[in-house]
């Protein structure tokens, strides 16, 4: 139970962080939809993601695990089907410029938007779980 609650809190907070970094995720009823979406992502990650990873295992073996973010994109798509108030309409990143790095603005719609959000979410979740261990 403690593990499930920890995953729910981390998934919900990282979902909020990703939605603030890039525009395109819509939570129609605000914080209520965010909590429901966090619960749905946690549930789908525990129930469906192992099956999805098993089906994508040949691609993961060929690409040495780089293709694993596709399972996260499928999870996001499944959650948008289950939670009607949660939508991904596009991926809009306004860009970032500093003295060391320059990241250009990016605007994606459709499947590339799901892929971009899943990449951001996967990187953030991997970093947080790495910090916890």
QUINOR-V571213 format. One record per backbone hydrogen bond with DSSP energy under -0.5 kcal/mol. NH is the residue of the N-H (numbers start at 1). CO is the residue of the C=O. Records with the same first field share a line. If there is no record, write none. Layout:
NH->CO  CO
This chain:
5->1
6->2
7->3
8->4
9->5
10->6
11->7
12->8
13->9
14->10
15->11
16->12
17->13
18->14
19->15
20->16
21->17
22->18
23->92
26->24  87
27->25
28->26  85
30->27
32->29
34->30
35->31
36->32
37->33
38->34
39->35
40->36
41->37
42->38
43->39
44->40
45->41
46->42
47->43
48->44
49->44
52->48
53->49
54->50
55->51
56->52
57->54
60->56
61->57
62->58
63->59
64->61
65->60
66->63
68->65
69->66
70->67
71->68
72->68
73->69
74->70
75->71
76->72
77->73
78->74
79->75
80->76
81->77
82->78
83->79
84->82
86->83
87->26  85
89->24  87
90->24
91->108
92->23
93->91  106
96->103
98->101
103->96
104->102
106->93
108->91
112->109
113->110
114->110
115->111
116->112
117->113
118->114
119->115
120->116
121->117
122->118
123->119
124->120
125->121
126->122
127->123
128->124
129->125
130->126
131->127
132->128
133->129
